[in-house]
Every structure is written in structure tokens, then in C-alpha cells.
Amino acid sequence: MGSNPNSGHANRKRSFVKTITWRIIATTDTFILTLFSATWFGEELGINSEEAFALAGTVAALEIITKMILYYFHERGWSTISWGIDEA
């Protein structure tokens, strides 16, 4: 699909799709962890369940963009390194 299957390196489109699918998984995890934490410690922090949900959504929304960009460049950086890639 546009790249040499024997090269062992991911093309940009593959890196982008991997970035998106990973962010869906990772952002869901961040949302759940933030919601759980805010709910668990909410009473001590003065946060009710609605505010915990809003906080989790805010954190997930903010980190989705920054971490997608960071992951994409991380993936592209690794795609230029041949270490650990077996020849086909």
C-alpha cells in the first residue's frame, strides 16, 4: 500500500492511523482514570459527580490533541531507526 513491504518501516499514513487508534484507547483510559479519581477523592476535594464527569471530559479533551502530536512524532522518529527490525 504505497510502501515497500520488505523495508520494515511504517509509512506516514500507517503512522497517522496508528496514532488515531492509539489515542482512542489512551484517551478512554485517561477519561476513566480521571473520572474514577475525581469521584473517589471528590468529597475531599469538594467535587460532586457531575463536576467529576466534567473534569474527566476536560482532561481527556485537552490531552487528546497534545498526545496525538507527541505520539505521531515519536512514531515517525522510530520509523527512521532500523534497530530491532528484522529483514523480511
CYANA upper distance limits for C-alpha pairs under 8 A (distance plus 0.5 A):
  2 GLY  CA     11 ASN  CA      8.32
  3 SER  CA      7 SER  CA      8.30
  3 SER  CA     10 ALA  CA      8.22
  3 SER  CA     11 ASN  CA      6.82
  4 ASN  CA      8 GLY  CA      8.33
  6 ASN  CA     87 GLU  CA      7.41
  6 ASN  CA     88 ALA  CA      5.86
  7 SER  CA     87 GLU  CA      8.06
  7 SER  CA     88 ALA  CA      8.31
  8 GLY  CA     82 SER  CA      8.44
  8 GLY  CA     85 ILE  CA      6.70
  8 GLY  CA     86 ASP  CA      7.75
  8 GLY  CA     87 GLU  CA      7.51
  8 GLY  CA     88 ALA  CA      7.99
  9 HIS  CA     79 SER  CA      5.87
  9 HIS  CA     80 THR  CA      7.80
  9 HIS  CA     82 SER  CA      8.36
 10 ALA  CA     14 ARG  CA      6.52
 10 ALA  CA     15 SER  CA      6.87
 10 ALA  CA     79 SER  CA      6.41
 11 ASN  CA     15 SER  CA      6.82
 11 ASN  CA     79 SER  CA      8.47
 12 ARG  CA     16 PHE  CA      6.62
 12 ARG  CA     76 ARG  CA      7.91
 13 LYS  CA     17 VAL  CA      6.74
 14 ARG  CA     18 LYS  CA      6.55
 15 SER  CA     19 THR  CA      6.55
 15 SER  CA     72 TYR  CA      7.07
 15 SER  CA     75 GLU  CA      6.83
 15 SER  CA     76 ARG  CA      7.35
 16 PHE  CA     20 ILE  CA      6.83
 16 PHE  CA     72 TYR  CA      7.02
 17 VAL  CA     21 THR  CA      6.71
 18 LYS  CA     22 TRP  CA      6.43
 19 THR  CA     23 ARG  CA      6.59
 19 THR  CA     68 MET  CA      6.60
 19 THR  CA     71 TYR  CA      6.84
 19 THR  CA     72 TYR  CA      6.30
 20 ILE  CA     24 ILE  CA      6.88
 20 ILE  CA     68 MET  CA      7.60
 21 THR  CA     25 ILE  CA      7.11
 22 TRP  CA     26 ALA  CA      6.50
 23 ARG  CA     27 THR  CA      6.06
 23 ARG  CA     64 ILE  CA      6.99
 23 ARG  CA     67 LYS  CA      8.02
 23 ARG  CA     68 MET  CA      6.79
 24 ILE  CA     28 THR  CA      6.62
 25 ILE  CA     29 ASP  CA      6.85
 26 ALA  CA     30 THR  CA      6.71
 27 THR  CA     31 PHE  CA      6.54
 27 THR  CA     60 ALA  CA      6.14
 27 THR  CA     63 GLU  CA      7.95
 27 THR  CA     64 ILE  CA      6.67
 28 THR  CA     32 ILE  CA      6.68
 28 THR  CA     60 ALA  CA      8.06
 29 ASP  CA     33 LEU  CA      6.57
 30 THR  CA     34 THR  CA      6.44
 30 THR  CA     56 ALA  CA      8.21
 30 THR  CA     59 VAL  CA      8.18
 30 THR  CA     60 ALA  CA      6.55
 31 PHE  CA     35 LEU  CA      6.45
 31 PHE  CA     56 ALA  CA      5.55
 31 PHE  CA     57 GLY  CA      6.83
 31 PHE  CA     59 VAL  CA      7.66
 31 PHE  CA     60 ALA  CA      5.87
 32 ILE  CA     36 PHE  CA      6.45
 32 ILE  CA     56 ALA  CA      7.85
 33 LEU  CA     37 SER  CA      6.49
 34 THR  CA     38 ALA  CA      6.40
 34 THR  CA     52 ALA  CA      8.37
 34 THR  CA     55 LEU  CA      7.94
 34 THR  CA     56 ALA  CA      5.48
 34 THR  CA     59 VAL  CA      8.06
 35 LEU  CA     39 THR  CA      6.41
 35 LEU  CA     52 ALA  CA      6.20
 35 LEU  CA     53 PHE  CA      6.31
 35 LEU  CA     55 LEU  CA      7.85
 35 LEU  CA     56 ALA  CA      5.51
 36 PHE  CA     40 TRP  CA      6.32
 37 SER  CA     41 PHE  CA      6.41
 37 SER  CA     42 GLY  CA      8.07
 38 ALA  CA     42 GLY  CA      5.40
 38 ALA  CA     47 ILE  CA      7.65
 38 ALA  CA     52 ALA  CA      5.55
 38 ALA  CA     55 LEU  CA      8.14
 38 ALA  CA     56 ALA  CA      8.21
 39 THR  CA     43 GLU  CA      8.12
 39 THR  CA     47 ILE  CA      8.10
 39 THR  CA     48 ASN  CA      7.86
 39 THR  CA     49 SER  CA      6.61
 39 THR  CA     52 ALA  CA      6.29
 41 PHE  CA     45 LEU  CA      6.80
 42 GLY  CA     46 GLY  CA      6.21
 42 GLY  CA     47 ILE  CA      4.92
 42 GLY  CA     48 ASN  CA      6.62
 42 GLY  CA     49 SER  CA      8.07
 42 GLY  CA     52 ALA  CA      7.53
 43 GLU  CA     47 ILE  CA      6.34
 43 GLU  CA     48 ASN  CA      7.40
 47 ILE  CA     51 GLU  CA      6.23
 47 ILE  CA     52 ALA  CA      6.71
 48 ASN  CA     52 ALA  CA      6.65
 49 SER  CA     53 PHE  CA      6.72
 50 GLU  CA     54 ALA  CA      6.76
 51 GLU  CA     55 LEU  CA      6.48
 52 ALA  CA     56 ALA  CA      6.64
 53 PHE  CA     57 GLY  CA      6.71
 54 ALA  CA     58 THR  CA      6.61
 55 LEU  CA     59 VAL  CA      6.66
 56 ALA  CA     60 ALA  CA      6.60
 57 GLY  CA     61 ALA  CA      6.49
 58 THR  CA     62 LEU  CA      6.66
 59 VAL  CA     63 GLU  CA      6.64
 60 ALA  CA     64 ILE  CA      6.52
 61 ALA  CA     65 ILE  CA      7.86
 62 LEU  CA     66 THR  CA      7.57
 63 GLU  CA     67 LYS  CA      6.21
 64 ILE  CA     68 MET  CA      6.49
 65 ILE  CA     69 ILE  CA      6.90
 66 THR  CA     70 LEU  CA      6.77
 67 LYS  CA     71 TYR  CA      6.34
 68 MET  CA     72 TYR  CA      6.53
 69 ILE  CA     73 PHE  CA      6.91
 70 LEU  CA     74 HIS  CA      6.61
 71 TYR  CA     75 GLU  CA      6.46
 72 TYR  CA     76 ARG  CA      6.62
 73 PHE  CA     77 GLY  CA      6.45
 74 HIS  CA     78 TRP  CA      6.78
 75 GLU  CA     79 SER  CA      6.66
 76 ARG  CA     80 THR  CA      7.20
 77 GLY  CA     81 ILE  CA      7.61
